[in-house]
Amino acid sequence: MSKKIINGITIGLMIVGLTQSLVASEANKEESLATVQHNYRMIGTMNNPDKEIQLAAVKQNYRAIRYIKNPGKEAQVAAVNQNYHAIEYIENPHEEAQLAAVNQNFYAIQYIENPTKAVQLAAVKQSHYAIRYIKNPDVEAIKIAQVQMIKK
């Protein structure tokens, strides 16, 4: 056989393989969605679940966030919006998730390893007690906490 025919056959087989792979991955996605909708804990058995699957699990129960390795920002925020305690299970949470947690309850700052300045300020504006839970508070956060203590 000539090289052109062999190359054409090879390309054809590659296209068929890719098509079958895409169909299989769509079926896998639907199966994964059904699985996490039935039992949110099952997301922990999945390798790199996509954003849609993460959100489906978190919407079922905010505790699903603890089973997701490297959850996306949307899943983090969705979990925290359900319950600020979700921030406790997120390693290196996105600032938006941090703010969502602290805006619900300043006490959530204790679960955030390195809160951003904006998060610190949001927490201490709610209560000066928040400063107790910040390991390395920003100078401005300290000043706000001091002013609030004097007012009370």
N, C-alpha and C positions, 0 to 999 in steps of 0.2 A: 504494500500500500504506500501511497505517496505521503509525504510529510504533511501536506495540506489536509488530506482526508483525516489523518490521525489527529492533527491539531483540532480540526472541526469536531471530531467525535469527542475529544477530550473536553473541549469547551462546552459542548452539548451536555455531557455528563456532569460537568461542574454546575451548569445552570439548573439541571434537574435536581442535583443534590442540594443546592442552595434553596430552591423552591420547597423541597420536602422539609428542609431544616426550618424554614420560616413557618410553614404550616404546623410543624411539630412544636415550635416555640410558642405560637399563638395558642395551641391546644394546652400546652404546659401553663401558659399564663392564666387561661381560664380555669384550669384545674387548681392552680395555686390560689387564685382569688376565691374560689369556692371553698378551698381548704381553710384559709384564714378567716373567712366569714363564718365558717362552722366552729372553728377553734383558733382563737387568736394566738395561742401559744405555739402553734405549728410554724409560725413565721421563723422561729428560731432554728428550724431544721432546713431552711432554704438558704441557698447560696446567693448572696447579693440580690435580694428581692427588689424589684423596681419601685418607683415612687407610688404607682397606683396600688400595688400590693401592700406596701407599707401603710398607706392611708386607709385601706380597707381594714387591715388588722387593728390599727389604732382607733378607727371609728367604732369598731366593735367594743374595744376596751382600751383605755389609756395605758393600762399596764403592759400592753403589747410592746411598747417602746423598749422595755427592758430586754426583750428577746431579739431586737434588731441590732446587728452590728453596723455601726456608722449610719444611723438614720438620717434621712434628708431633712432639710429645714422644714418642709411642709409637714412631715410626719411629727417632727419635734413640736412644732407650734400646735398642731391638732391635738396631740396628747396633753400638752400643758394647758390648752384651753379647756379641756375636760376637767383637769385636776392639776393644781400646781405641784403636787407631789411627784408628778411625772418627771420633773426636772432632775430629781434625785437619781434617776436611772439613765440619764443621758451624759455620756462622756463628752466633754468639750461642746456644750450646747451653743447653738447659734444665738447671737445677741437678741434676735427677735423672740426666740423661745425664752431666754432669760427674762426679758422685759415682760412677756406675757405672764410668766410665773410670779414675778415680783409685784406686778400690778394687781394680781389676785390677792396676794398676801405677802407682806414684806418678809415674813418668816422664811419664805422660799430661798432667800439669799444664802442661808446656811448650807444649802445643797449645791451651791455653785462655786466651783473651785477658784476660778479667777474672774469674778464679775467685772464687766467693763465699767468705765466711769459712769456712763449713762444709767446702767443698772444699779450701781451703788447709790446714785443720786435719787433714783426713783424709789428705792427702798427706804432711805433715810428721810425722804420727804413724807413718807407715810408714817414712820415712827422712828424716833431717835434710837430705839432699842436695836434697830437693824445694824447699827455700827458694831455691835458686839459680835456679829457673825461674819464680819468682813475681815479676812486675814491681813491684808495690806490696803487699808482704806485710803482713798484719794483725799488730799488735803481739803478739797471743796466739800466732800462728803462729811468729813469730820466737823467742819465749820457749820454745816447745816444741822447736823446732829446736836452740836453745842447750842445753837440758837433755839432749837426745839426744846431742849432740856430747860433752858432758862424761861421759856414761855410757859412751861407747865408747872 
